[in-house]
């Protein structure tokens, strides 16, 4: 292709307001579940205070057993608030220390799994909600000469919340004790790896009527090299508006938009690859009138600071490799942790080899190509899985024998 042809190629640089983030990716949100629990606790507080207010006006009457709560309410609330706040500060600071020490052996993603763990998030939410419930209940307490309001039912509900919080703490401690064990951590990584491969398998075998396209051309197969040559010579370049890792490509939305607008798209990077700002991330055909569609393309490519497992099989393999490399390092020297990693790596490579073969071209219902992606070659997966382990364990006979067996 001559320089004149390159100069005539349109270049699009659309800057959407924001890139969509992947919920299930590396962005572990520590506040969502605790916030929901706190909102539910506030709703419970409003309900119990309404009943307490009706009881103070004489519209309701509690049983005689609540009289003991009436007398001890201030001291009881103060004691429970002190206990809850102390436990929250002590337990979670010690837990972070334990995870940091374990992460030095198994990798920093162990701390990320700790932040992503639902048991931990629910425990945090229960303690924060209990403290908020007790604090607001204590604020509403009034003992004056001509006025008295003692939230008896709210105090009892606070006691039950504290008991529930400590019950979740027991489950949380059990989860921490098991998650920092090597076998359990490797099993979690393997589970993520299997899920990533199954997602890729489902995408490759997908032929959904709602998508109105498939990976297999309904008519005679089209030469991939000819399609790519046309994109390179005639396509309009879409420039990335920010740097980062490609976390996810919304294929369905992109293909449906291409069908509606009668465009074809070539994605120049795979999920997991790093792109630079102003670097061509895609090409669009036809080039004429592709300004609006270029914004759709950028909105369909989620870019973030970290790699995710949603569509990035290579990253799932890299996580297991990282555990094996740390185990084989001179600081750890734990051969019996590296050997299971090699075994499970062989299973992952087998699963990837069994995937349906495809050219990573999505065709429309009439056989025209609509979306072209960069395929993940099988040799690259094998190289990513075994090369670094082979180099790190070159002087370890057990590792070399297990690699050969795998």
C-alpha positions in Angstrom: 0.0 0.0 0.0 1.5 3.4 -1.0 1.8 6.4 1.2 -0.8 8.2 -0.8 -3.3 5.5 0.0 -2.5 5.6 3.7 -2.9 9.4 3.7 -6.4 9.1 2.2 -7.6 6.7 4.9 -10.1 8.4 7.2 -9.1 8.6 10.9 -11.8 8.7 13.5 -11.2 9.8 17.1 -14.4 9.7 19.0 -14.3 10.4 22.7 -17.3 9.0 24.4 -18.1 10.4 27.9 -17.1 7.1 29.6 -16.2 3.6 29.0 -18.4 0.9 30.4 -16.8 -1.1 33.2 -17.1 -4.8 33.7 -18.8 -5.7 36.9 -17.3 -9.0 37.2 -13.9 -8.0 36.4 -10.9 -6.8 38.4 -13.0 -3.9 39.8 -14.0 -5.4 43.1 -16.5 -3.1 44.9 -16.2 -3.3 48.7 -19.1 -0.9 49.3 -22.0 -2.1 47.2 -23.2 -5.0 49.4 -22.5 -3.2 52.7 -24.4 -0.2 51.4 -27.4 -2.4 50.6 -27.3 -4.0 54.0 -27.1 -0.6 55.7 -30.1 0.6 53.8 -32.1 -2.4 54.8 -31.0 -1.9 58.4 -32.2 1.7 58.2 -35.5 0.6 56.9 -35.7 -1.9 59.9 -34.9 1.0 62.2 -37.6 3.2 60.8 -40.1 0.3 61.3 -39.1 -0.4 64.9 -39.0 3.3 65.9 -42.5 3.7 64.5 -43.7 0.9 66.8 -41.8 2.4 69.7 -43.3 5.8 69.1 -46.8 4.3 69.0 -46.0 2.5 72.3 -44.9 5.7 73.9 -48.2 7.4 72.9 -50.1 4.5 74.5 -51.4 3.1 71.3 -49.5 -0.2 71.8 -48.4 -2.0 74.9 -45.4 -4.3 75.2 -45.2 -7.3 77.5 -43.7 -7.0 81.0 -40.4 -8.6 79.8 -39.6 -5.3 78.0 -39.4 -3.4 81.3 -35.9 -4.8 81.9 -34.9 -3.4 78.5 -36.4 -0.1 79.5 -34.1 0.2 82.6 -30.9 -1.0 80.9 -31.3 0.6 77.5 -28.6 3.3 77.6 -25.9 1.1 79.1 -26.8 -1.7 76.8 -26.6 0.4 73.7 -23.3 1.9 74.7 -21.8 -1.6 75.4 -22.9 -3.0 72.1 -21.6 -0.1 70.1 -18.2 -0.4 71.8 -18.1 -4.1 71.2 -19.1 -3.8 67.5 -16.6 -1.0 66.7 -13.7 -2.9 68.5 -14.4 -6.1 66.7 -14.6 -4.4 63.3 -11.3 -2.5 63.7 -9.4 -5.5 65.2 -10.7 -8.4 63.0 -10.4 -6.8 59.6 -7.0 -5.2 60.3 -5.6 -8.6 61.4 -7.2 -10.3 58.4 -5.6 -7.8 55.9 -2.3 -8.5 57.5 -2.8 -12.3 57.2 -3.8 -11.9 53.5 -0.8 -9.7 52.8 1.5 -12.3 54.2 -0.2 -15.1 52.2 -0.2 -13.0 49.1 3.6 -12.8 49.2 3.6 -16.6 48.5 0.6 -17.0 46.3 0.5 -13.6 44.5 -1.2 -10.2 45.0 -4.5 -11.4 43.5 -5.2 -13.2 46.7 -5.9 -9.8 48.3 -8.2 -9.0 45.4 -10.1 -12.3 46.0 -10.5 -11.2 49.6 -12.1 -7.9 48.6 -14.3 -9.7 46.1 -15.5 -12.4 48.6 -19.2 -12.2 49.3 -18.8 -13.6 52.9 -16.4 -10.8 53.8 -18.6 -8.1 52.2 -21.7 -9.4 54.0 -19.8 -9.5 57.3 -18.7 -5.9 56.8 -22.2 -4.9 56.0 -23.7 -6.6 59.0 -21.2 -4.9 61.4 -21.6 -1.5 59.8 -25.3 -1.8 59.7 -25.4 -3.0 63.4 -23.3 0.0 64.5 -25.4 2.4 62.5 -28.6 0.9 64.0 -27.3 1.1 67.5 -26.0 4.6 67.1 -29.2 6.0 65.7 -31.2 4.2 68.4 -29.0 5.7 71.1 -29.6 9.2 69.5 -33.4 8.8 69.7 -33.2 7.9 73.4 -34.7 10.6 75.6 -34.9 10.8 79.4 -36.1 14.2 80.6 -38.3 15.4 83.5 -41.5 15.9 81.4 -40.7 13.6 78.5 -39.4 10.1 78.1 -38.8 8.0 75.0 -37.1 4.7 75.3 -37.0 2.7 72.0 -37.5 -0.7 73.6 -38.2 -2.7 70.4 -35.4 -1.0 68.6 -33.0 -2.0 71.4 -34.1 -5.6 71.2 -33.7 -5.6 67.4 -30.2 -4.1 67.9 -29.3 -7.0 70.2 -30.5 -9.5 67.5 -28.5 -7.7 64.9 -25.3 -7.9 67.0 -25.9 -11.6 67.5 -26.4 -12.0 63.7 -23.2 -10.0 63.0 -21.1 -12.3 65.3 -22.6 -15.3 63.6 -21.5 -14.0 60.2 -18.1 -13.3 61.8 -17.7 -17.0 62.6 -18.5 -17.9 58.9 -16.1 -15.2 57.8 -13.2 -16.5 60.0 -13.8 -20.0 58.6 -13.6 -18.6 55.0 -10.4 -16.8 55.7 -8.8 -19.9 57.3 -9.5 -22.0 54.2 -8.9 -19.4 51.5 -5.3 -18.8 52.5 -4.4 -22.5 52.1 -2.5 -23.2 48.9 -4.8 -26.0 47.6 -7.9 -23.8 48.1 -6.3 -20.8 46.4 -5.2 -22.9 43.4 -8.7 -24.4 43.2 -10.3 -21.0 43.0 -7.9 -19.9 40.2 -8.6 -23.2 38.3 -12.3 -22.5 38.7 -11.9 -19.1 37.2 -9.8 -20.6 34.4 -12.5 -23.2 33.6 -15.2 -20.6 33.6 -13.3 -18.4 31.2 -12.8 -21.3 28.8 -16.4 -22.3 29.0 -17.5 -18.7 28.2 -15.2 -18.7 25.2 -16.7 -22.1 24.1 -20.2 -20.8 24.4 -19.4 -17.7 22.3 -17.8 -19.8 19.6 -20.7 -22.2 19.3 -23.3 -19.5 19.6 -25.8 -19.1 16.8 -28.5 -17.0 18.4 -31.5 -15.7 16.4 -31.4 -12.5 18.5 -27.8 -12.0 17.4 -28.8 -12.6 13.8 -25.3 -13.8 13.0 -22.9 -16.7 13.5 -19.3 -17.6 13.4 -19.9 -19.9 10.5 -20.7 -18.4 7.1 -24.1 -19.7 5.8 -22.8 -19.5 2.3 -19.4 -20.4 0.9 -16.5 -19.4 3.1 -14.8 -16.1 2.5 -11.1 -15.7 2.3 -10.0 -14.0 5.5 -6.9 -12.5 3.9 -9.0 -10.7 1.3 -11.3 -9.3 4.0 -8.4 -8.0 6.0 -6.8 -6.5 3.0 -10.0 -4.6 2.2 -10.2 -3.3 5.8 -6.6 -2.1 5.6 -6.9 -0.3 2.3 -10.5 1.1 2.6 -11.4 1.1 6.3 -11.7 4.1 8.6 -9.5 3.9 11.6 -11.0 4.2 15.1 -8.5 5.7 17.5 -8.6 4.8 21.2 -9.5 7.7 23.5 -7.6 6.4 26.5 -4.8 3.9 27.4 -5.5 0.7 29.2 -6.3 -3.0 28.9 -9.2 -4.2 26.8 -11.5 -5.8 29.4 -14.5 -6.8 27.3 -15.9 -6.5 23.8 -19.7 -6.3 23.6 -19.9 -8.5 20.5 -23.7 -8.9 20.4 -24.4 -5.2 20.7 -21.7 -4.4 18.2 -23.0 -6.8 15.6 -26.6 -5.7 16.0 -25.5 -2.1 15.6 -23.5 -3.1 12.5 -26.5 -4.8 11.0 -28.7 -1.9 11.6 -26.2 0.6 10.2 -24.9 -1.7 7.4 -21.3 -1.5 8.6 -18.5 -4.0 9.1 -16.0 -3.8 12.0 -12.5 -5.2 12.4 -11.2 -5.2 16.0 -7.4 -4.9 16.0 -6.8 -6.1 19.6 -8.0 -9.1 21.7 -9.4 -8.7 25.3 -6.4 -8.5 27.6 -4.1 -6.6 25.3 -2.9 -3.1 26.2 -3.8 -0.2 23.9 -2.4 3.3 23.9 -4.3 6.5 23.5 -4.6 7.6 19.8 -3.7 4.1 18.7 -6.0 2.5 16.1 -8.2 0.0 17.9 -10.6 -0.8 15.1 -11.4 -0.3 11.4 -14.8 0.3 9.9 -16.2 -0.3 6.4 -17.5 1.6 4.6 -15.4 4.6 5.6 -18.0 7.1 4.4 -20.4 8.2 7.1 -18.6 6.2 9.8 -18.4 9.0 12.4 -21.5 8.1 14.4 -20.7 4.4 14.1 -17.2 5.0 15.4 -18.6 6.2 18.7 -20.7 2.9 18.9 -17.5 0.9 18.4 -15.6 2.7 21.2 -18.6 2.3 23.5 -18.6 -1.4 22.9 -15.0 -1.8 23.9 -14.5 -1.6 27.7 -11.0 -0.3 28.6 -9.7 -0.3 32.1 -6.5 -0.3 34.2 -6.6 -4.1 34.8 -7.0 -7.3 32.9 -10.2 -9.3 33.6 -11.3 -12.9 33.3 -14.5 -12.3 31.4 -13.1 -12.8 27.9 -9.4 -13.1 28.6 -8.4 -16.8 28.7 -4.7 -15.9 28.5 -5.0 -13.9 31.7 -6.6 -16.8 33.5 -3.7 -19.0 32.5 -1.3 -16.3 33.7 -2.8 -16.3 37.2 -2.0 -20.0 37.6 1.5 -19.5 36.1 2.1 -16.8 38.7 1.4 -19.2 41.6 3.7 -21.8 40.1 6.5 -19.2 39.5 6.3 -17.9 43.1 6.4 -21.5 44.4 9.5 -22.2 42.3 11.3 -19.0 43.4 14.3 -19.3 45.7 12.5 -17.4 48.4 9.7 -20.0 48.6 11.1 -23.2 47.0 7.8 -25.1 47.2 7.8 -27.8 44.5 4.6 -29.4 45.7 2.7 -26.2 45.0 4.1 -25.9 41.5 3.2 -29.5 40.5 -0.6 -29.2 40.8 -0.4 -26.0 38.9 1.3 -27.8 36.0 -1.4 -30.6 36.2 -4.3 -28.1 36.0 -2.5 -26.2 33.3 -2.5 -29.3 31.2 -6.2 -29.7 31.7 -6.8 -26.1 30.7 -4.7 -26.5 27.5 -6.7 -29.7 26.7 -10.0 -27.8 27.1 -8.8 -24.9 24.9 -7.7 -27.4 22.2 -11.2 -28.9 22.2 -12.8 -25.6 21.5 -14.7 -25.3 18.2 -12.4 -23.9 15.5 -13.3 -20.5 14.1 -11.8 -17.7 12.1 -13.2 -15.2 14.6 -15.4 -13.7 12.0 -19.1 -13.0 12.7 -21.2 -13.1 9.6 -24.6 -11.5 9.1 -27.7 -13.5 8.1 -27.0 -13.2 4.4 -23.3 -14.2 4.7 -21.5 -10.9 4.8 -18.8 -10.4 7.5 -19.9 -7.9 10.2 -17.3 -8.4 12.9 -13.7 -9.6 12.6 -11.6 -10.2 15.7 -8.0 -11.2 16.4 -8.1 -14.9 17.3 -6.1 -16.3 20.3 -3.8 -18.9 18.7 -3.4 -22.3 20.4 0.4 -22.1 20.3 0.3 -18.8 22.2 -1.8 -20.4 24.9 0.7 -23.3 25.2 3.6 -20.9 25.3 1.9 -18.8 28.0 1.1 -21.9 30.0 4.5 -23.7 30.1 7.4 -21.5 28.9 7.9 -19.5 32.1 7.4 -22.5 34.3 9.9 -24.5 32.2 12.5 -21.7 32.5 12.0 -21.3 36.3 12.1 -25.0 37.0 15.0 -25.9 34.6 17.1 -27.1 37.6 14.2 -29.0 39.3 13.9 -32.6 38.0 10.4 -33.1 39.5 9.1 -30.0 37.6 10.8 -31.1 34.3 9.3 -34.7 34.6 5.8 -33.3 35.3 6.1 -30.9 32.4 7.0 -33.8 30.1 4.1 -35.9 31.4 1.7 -33.1 30.9 
